[in-house]
């Protein structure tokens, strides 16, 4: 019989209590985050054949670079990224600077108005844009007819459909990034601008050589999050154009969805997801290096 004095009694005290408090979160994180990541990596090297998954090595990855639809989706995604992200960040920065000006009236109204699109459901706003851009009955073409201008087939043209997706994304996310940049602008001390005034700097010089360098980390944050969001773009092209015409607006995320949940080719879809993750990591690293942040 073991003496009672030698028994190691377990009890919760101030030293181990924090571990028990965070244990449920760690378990959920392992189940819903870590396990899917590991399993999808394994799945990307497998193929479903005759009712079971078999190991095929790098076959799924090599097939990607011979897949015309995947390459088309990748090209479309980069077109959205290269055109939309700089325009959106620039617009957000200009709006934030204007709304940070003490001479602007009704600031709260404008801030809420610009931020509201980010609160609207993705499906709802995409359907509204689909109605606005309708070729025959859309509001945009109605305005073009009113001024005797040629109408545009916004959702079915090779290039106009891409422009429609870019307009929709920019409308939704400019206000969101504006709020983040506005918060950064409000953190800059007025003393710095007063010192610039004493040195004789004009408004453009203060913006370029004081404001932008001071909020550079926040601009970088907005750029990286917008880049990640664009590389995962799915809702807008899926609802507005369905990826058409002839895959003119399809994105890699939409192609991933088609492979995984329409054709149930999960191994191939997992390979696409890891290619997207690698591209995001490379672009984020390049952006950090270009901006010069640690």
N, C-alpha and C positions, 0 to 999 in steps of 0.2 A: 504494500500500500504506500502510495506517495504521500509524504508529509505535506500538509496544507501550506506550510511556509515555503516549500519548493515549487508549488504550482505557480505558473505565470498567469496572472489574471489580466485579461484584456479589458481595458476601459478607455473611453473617449476622454481625452483631456485637451488642454489648450494647444499642445504641440501637434497632435494629429487631427484635431477637429476640422481645420481647413480642408484637409484632403477628403474627408467624408462629405463636406459641403459641395465640393466640385466634382465628386465622383459621378453623380448622375449625368452631368454635362459631358464628362470625359467618355462615359459609356455611349451616350447618344452620338457624340462626335465620331467615335470609332466605328459605330454601326452604320451611320448615315453619310459619313464623309470619307473616312480612311478605307473602309471595306470596299465601297463602290469604286474608288480610285484604283485600288490594287486589282480588284476583279476585272475592271474594264481594261486594264493594262494586259492582264493575262488573256482576256477575250480578244484583244486586238491581234493576237498571234494564233487565233483559232478560226475554224470555219465549220459551219453546221452542215453535216453531210450524213445522210442515211439515219436521221434521228438522233445524232449525237455530235458533239463538238470534237474536232480533231485538230491537232497541232499542225500548222502550216508554215511556221517560221515567219519570214518577212513578206510573205505573198500578198497579204492585204495592203501593206505599205507600197510595194512595188506596183501593184495594180492601180493605186491612186494616181500615179504619175502618167499612166496610160489612159486614164479615164477622162474623156473630153468634157463630161458634165462637171466633174470635180474641178478641172482646170478653169472652165467657164465660171463656176461659182467663186473660185479663188480670185479670178480677174475682176469680177463684179464687186466682190467684197473690198478689194484694194482700191477700186475706183471710188466707191462710197467713202472709204477711209481717207484717201488723198484729197478728195474734194470737200467732203462734208465736215470733217473734224476741224481743219483750219478755219473754215468759214464760221462754224459755230463758236469756236473759242474766241475768235476775233469779235464777233457780234456780242458775245457774252461780256467780253472785257470792255467794249465800248458802252454797252448799256449799264454795266456796273459802275463805270466811271461817271457817266451822266447822272445816275441816281445817287451817287455819293456826293454830288455837288450840292452845296448848301443853298444855292439859288433856285434849285428845282422845287416846285410846289407839288403837293399831292403825291409825295414819294411813296407812302404806304400803298396807295391805290395802284401805282405803276408796278411796284414790286410784286404785289399779289397777282396783278394781271399777267405779268410775264412768267410768274412761277406756276400759275394755274394749269397750263398744259401738262406739266409733269405729274399732276394729280389725277389726270383723266386716264381711264383705263385704256390700255393699248388697243384692244379690239374696238372699243367705242370710237376712239379718235381716228383709227384707220378706216372704219366704215364711213365716218363723216367726210374724210378726205376722198374716199372713193366716190362719194356722191358729188362733192365739190368738183372733182376732176373728170366727171363723166363727160364723154365726148358730145353727146346729143343734148343732155339736160343739165349739165354741170354749171355751177355758178361762174367759174373762171371763164369758160367758153362763152357764157352769156355776156360777160363784160367785154370779151374780145369782139363779139358781134356788135355790141352797142357802139364801139368805137370803129366799126367797119374794118376790123383786123382779121386775118385768117385764123380759124380755130385750130386747135392742136389736139391730136389724138393722144392725150396724156398717158393713158394706161396701156395702150397697145402699140405704141411706136418703139422702135429699137432704142432710141436715145431718150425720147420724152418719158418713157416709163422709168428709166434710171433717174431722170431729173425729178419725177414725181416722188420717188422714194426718198431722195435727198432732201427735197422740200419738207416732206412730212417729218423726217427725223429731226431736221434743224428746228422746225417749229416746236416740236415737243421738248427738246433737251436744251435749247439755248437759255431759257429762263432758269432751269435747274443749275446750270453752271454759272449763270449770272449771280445767283444768290451766294454761291460759294466764294466767288471772286469779290463780291461786295463785302462779305464778312472779312476777307483779307484786307481790303482797302480801308475798312473802318479801324483796323488795327494799326494803321500807320499814324504816327504822332503828327499833329499839326505843326509842332515846332520845326520839323524837317522842312515842311513847305514854306514856313515863315523864313527860315534861313535861306531857302532858294530865292524867295522874293527879294531878300536883302542883296543877294548876289546878282540879281537882275535876270533870273531865268524866266522864260515865258512858259505858257501852259504846255506846249508840245515838248519842250525840253524837260520840264518837270515830269511829264508822263513817261517819256522815253528813258530818261537817265535816273529817275528816282522811283517812280511808281512801279514800273515793270520789273526792275531788278529786285525791289523789296518783296514783291509778291511772286517772284519766279518759282519758288517751290509749290505754291498753290496752282499756278498755271500748269506746271508739270503734272501735278496731281490730276487736274481736270483733263489734261491731254491723255494721260495714261488710262484713266478710267473710261474716257470716251473711245479710245482706241480699242480697249477690251470689249466695250459695249458694241462697237461697230463690227468687230470680228465675230461676235456672237449674234449678229443681227438676224432676226427670224420673223417677228410678227408683221412688220410693215410690208416687206415684199410678199409674204405669204398671203396676207389679206388683200392688199391693194392689187396685186397683179398675179398672184399665184405662182410667182417665179418666171412668168412668161413676159413677152411673147418669145417662144423658142429659147427658153432659159436665159433671156436677156437680163433678167433682174434676180435670178436665183443666187442665193448666197451659200457659203459652205455650211452654215448652220442649218439652213433649210434642206440642203442635200443630205446632211447627217440625219435629220428627222425623217426624210423620205426613206433612206436606207434602213434605219432602225425600226421605225414604227409603221411604215407602209409596206416595205418588202421584207421586214424581219431579218435583215442581214446584220445581226448585231456585231459580229466580228469586224466587218468592214466599217460599220458606223463607229465602233470603238477606235479603230485606226484613224479615222477622220478626226475624232475628238482629240486624239493625242497630237496630231499634226497641227490643229488649231492651237493647242496649249503651247507647243514649241514655238509657233509663230508669235504668239502673244509674248512669250518670255524674251524672244530675240528683239522684238520691236520695243518692248519696255526697256531692255538693256541699252539699245541704241539711243532711245530718247533720254535716258539718264546721262549717257556719255555726251550727247550733243549739247544738253543744257549745262552739263558740268556739275551735276549734283552728286553727292555721295549716296 
